[in-house]
Amino acid sequence: MIARVIGGGFAGAEAAYQLAIRGVNVELCEMRPVVTTPVHRTAGLAEPVCSNSLKSEDPASAQGELKRELKMLGSAVLRAAERSRVPAGGALAVDRTAFSENVENILLSTGRVTVIREEVTEITPNTIIATGPLTSEKLAAAIEKMSGKERLYFFDAAAPIVTGESIDREKAFFAARYGKGDADYLNCPMDAEEYRAFRLALMSARKAILRDFEKGELFENCMPIEELARRGEDAMRFGPLRPVGIRSANGERHYAVVQLRKEDLYDGAYNIVGFQTNLAFPEQERVFRMIPGLEKAEFVRYGVMHRNTYLHSPGFLRSDYSVIGAENVFFAGQITGTEGYLESAASGLVAGINLFRRMTGGETLTLPAETVTGSMQRYISEYAGNFQPMHVSFALTPPLNEKIRGKAERKAAYATRAAAALETYIKQKGVTI
Ligand SMILES: Cc1cc2nc3c(=O)[nH]c(=O)nc-3n(C[C@H](O)[C@H](O)[C@H](O)COP(=O)(O)OP(=O)(O)OC[C@H]3O[C@@H](n4cnc5c(N)ncnc54)[C@H](O)[C@@H]3O)c2cc1C
């Protein structure tokens, strides 16, 4: 049995491993270094293009739970990360070079993976397409032919999204500008001192992309918040942080106001209005948590300003990551709408297992909705709202049956429920690792 995996990133590497350990010979086609992308710098497999952090290991967080599920399902990418670990407090961070080498070594140790350094431009059967946000143009054209033009997005300028429950409601308040219409926005007020400190932090924060390769129309029409800050002391106050007409319940006016708009996610999450940004992800956490009310904000997705190719997957992909109507072609990774290094690895893991099962006549798997991995499968195949690549979050899993007051306790309950559901599922379905 031979399968092809296109793209040797987080998703493709994991998918290739899952196929190989099940006895499938895999051609893993990675175009670097023959053809490169604007952000990759090496020829290594699973190159972390920006931060070297694979995020929190706290077992009572969605990211910690994702790691537990990857471990339970035998992930090669997670194993390579643990072998390349560098100290990073409560997070799993990696030495980039060691990490990529470990990924490659684990894959080659199966004896069934051949890495082919070439750009793939056509889609053939028994394939997983895991070419990520910077999919090459020729392949993107082939994907567009398959999906239809309206389903493949190329650019993304997105503001961060934070969970509703992480917003401090003692500080943020609902109000409509001039009291007109529904008070749909949550407003985070700033005094002059807070505003100036915030502006300085924004201007000096580290960017995600050092090379300014995305200049042009998009950049001018949709300016990153840090660029707006640079345009002058008051530029943000005349733009997205405009305070006029917004008053607290006691009638108080404010120097500047950051507005949060509710996203149509399952459990209230909020978009920071006008905050499309090119800051590195850890810098977004540091700087945006200076906004009053967002000190403990949890990010469901970070802001981005870069070329981002992704599919409008609902209606095109099944929850097992295969294409509706072309069931032996699978997609995996960020191109499907899972954002983040390990989220992409998780989708590659599921797609790899499922292509094997499809090739051998078995039933494909959709993990339980309570698991963060399964919730991503549902998100990419069923979500009816404004679809965009998304990190794992307990907000994407079904609500708990009981009301739990403390936030930490609630998260722990989500995580315990997810782990129990996966354990039962693995036993029931006989998922071999
Ligand atoms: C600028 C930038 C910064 C980011 N920062 C972070 C961050 O800090 N943390 C985080 O978690 N996520 C970050 N992301 C998101 C990150 O890209 C994903 O989390 C993750 O890399 C996606 O994994 P993937 O396997 O889907 O794609 P990738 O890891 O990008 O892998 C796709 C691979 O496919 C190859 N490829 C493309 N087209 C072809 C072709 N036609 N033929 C053969 N090979 C091809 C590419 O060379 C690449 O190696 C960032 C993304 C960008 C663009």
The ligand as an SDF file (V2000), in Angstrom:
LIG
                    3D

 53 58  0  0  0  0  0  0  0  0999 V2000
    3.9330   34.1090    9.8970 C   0  0  0  0  0  0  0  0  0  0  0  0
    3.2970   33.0150   10.6700 C   0  0  0  0  0  0  0  0  0  0  0  0
    3.4960   32.9250   12.0450 C   0  0  0  0  0  0  0  0  0  0  0  0
    2.9200   31.8900   12.7890 C   0  0  0  0  0  0  0  0  0  0  0  0
    3.1940   31.7800   14.1150 N   0  0  0  0  0  0  0  0  0  0  0  0
    2.7010   30.7250   14.8310 C   0  0  0  0  0  0  0  0  0  0  0  0
    3.0490   30.5230   16.2080 C   0  0  0  0  0  0  0  0  0  0  0  0
    3.8110   31.2720   16.7960 O   0  0  0  0  0  0  0  0  0  0  0  0
    2.4900   29.4700   16.8730 N   0  0  0  0  0  0  0  0  0  0  0  0
    1.6400   28.6000   16.2470 C   0  0  0  0  0  0  0  0  0  0  0  0
    1.1680   27.6530   16.8990 O   0  0  0  0  0  0  0  0  0  0  0  0
    1.3130   28.7500   14.9400 N   0  0  0  0  0  0  0  0  0  0  0  0
    1.8200   29.7980   14.2230 C   0  0  0  0  0  0  0  0  0  0  0  0
    1.4860   29.9690   12.9000 N   0  0  0  0  0  0  0  0  0  0  0  0
    0.5480   29.0620   12.3050 C   0  0  0  0  0  0  0  0  0  0  0  0
    1.3660   27.8830   11.7580 C   0  0  0  0  0  0  0  0  0  0  0  0
    1.6020   28.0520   10.4110 O   0  0  0  0  0  0  0  0  0  0  0  0
    0.6290   26.6170   12.0040 C   0  0  0  0  0  0  0  0  0  0  0  0
    0.3780   26.5180   13.3590 O   0  0  0  0  0  0  0  0  0  0  0  0
    1.3460   25.3350   11.5540 C   0  0  0  0  0  0  0  0  0  0  0  0
    2.6350   25.5180   11.0520 O   0  0  0  0  0  0  0  0  0  0  0  0
    0.4640   24.7700   10.5050 C   0  0  0  0  0  0  0  0  0  0  0  0
    0.8860   23.4790   10.2510 O   0  0  0  0  0  0  0  0  0  0  0  0
    0.6370   22.8550    8.8270 P   0  0  0  0  0  0  0  0  0  0  0  0
    1.2510   21.5080    8.8460 O   0  0  0  0  0  0  0  0  0  0  0  0
   -0.7820   22.9710    8.4670 O   0  0  0  0  0  0  0  0  0  0  0  0
    1.4340   23.8130    7.8390 O   0  0  0  0  0  0  0  0  0  0  0  0
    3.0170   24.0730    7.7530 P   0  0  0  0  0  0  0  0  0  0  0  0
    3.6540   23.7770    9.0530 O   0  0  0  0  0  0  0  0  0  0  0  0
    3.1740   25.4220    7.1630 O   0  0  0  0  0  0  0  0  0  0  0  0
    3.5050   22.9650    6.7210 O   0  0  0  0  0  0  0  0  0  0  0  0
    3.1180   22.9780    5.3670 C   0  0  0  0  0  0  0  0  0  0  0  0
    4.2680   22.4960    4.5270 C   0  0  0  0  0  0  0  0  0  0  0  0
    3.8320   22.2840    3.1990 O   0  0  0  0  0  0  0  0  0  0  0  0
    4.8650   22.6930    2.3130 C   0  0  0  0  0  0  0  0  0  0  0  0
    4.2460   22.9480    1.0000 N   0  0  0  0  0  0  0  0  0  0  0  0
    3.4340   23.9710    0.6130 C   0  0  0  0  0  0  0  0  0  0  0  0
    3.0090   23.7980   -0.6520 N   0  0  0  0  0  0  0  0  0  0  0  0
    3.5820   22.6410   -1.1100 C   0  0  0  0  0  0  0  0  0  0  0  0
    3.5210   21.9300   -2.3360 C   0  0  0  0  0  0  0  0  0  0  0  0
    2.7860   22.3430   -3.3730 N   0  0  0  0  0  0  0  0  0  0  0  0
    4.2230   20.7770   -2.4550 N   0  0  0  0  0  0  0  0  0  0  0  0
    4.9830   20.3100   -1.4260 C   0  0  0  0  0  0  0  0  0  0  0  0
    5.0840   20.9610   -0.2320 N   0  0  0  0  0  0  0  0  0  0  0  0
    4.3610   22.1040   -0.0630 C   0  0  0  0  0  0  0  0  0  0  0  0
    5.4720   23.9050    3.0010 C   0  0  0  0  0  0  0  0  0  0  0  0
    6.7870   24.1210    2.5670 O   0  0  0  0  0  0  0  0  0  0  0  0
    5.4120   23.4850    4.4700 C   0  0  0  0  0  0  0  0  0  0  0  0
    6.5800   22.8460    4.9050 O   0  0  0  0  0  0  0  0  0  0  0  0
    2.0780   30.9680   12.1340 C   0  0  0  0  0  0  0  0  0  0  0  0
    1.8640   31.0580   10.7490 C   0  0  0  0  0  0  0  0  0  0  0  0
    2.4750   32.0590   10.0150 C   0  0  0  0  0  0  0  0  0  0  0  0
    2.2800   32.0960    8.5320 C   0  0  0  0  0  0  0  0  0  0  0  0
  1  2  1  0
  2  3  1  0
  2 52  2  0
  3  4  2  0
  4  5  1  0
  4 50  1  0
  5  6  2  0
  6  7  1  0
  6 13  1  0
  7  8  2  0
  7  9  1  0
  9 10  1  0
 10 11  2  0
 10 12  1  0
 12 13  2  0
 13 14  1  0
 14 15  1  0
 14 50  1  0
 15 16  1  0
 16 17  1  0
 16 18  1  0
 18 19  1  0
 18 20  1  0
 20 21  1  0
 20 22  1  0
 22 23  1  0
 23 24  1  0
 24 25  2  0
 24 26  1  0
 24 27  1  0
 27 28  1  0
 28 29  2  0
 28 30  1  0
 28 31  1  0
 31 32  1  0
 32 33  1  0
 33 34  1  0
 33 48  1  0
 34 35  1  0
 35 36  1  0
 35 46  1  0
 36 37  1  0
 36 45  1  0
 37 38  2  0
 38 39  1  0
 39 40  1  0
 39 45  2  0
 40 41  1  0
 40 42  2  0
 42 43  1  0
 43 44  2  0
 44 45  1  0
 46 47  1  0
 46 48  1  0
 48 49  1  0
 50 51  2  0
 51 52  1  0
 52 53  1  0
M  END
$$$$
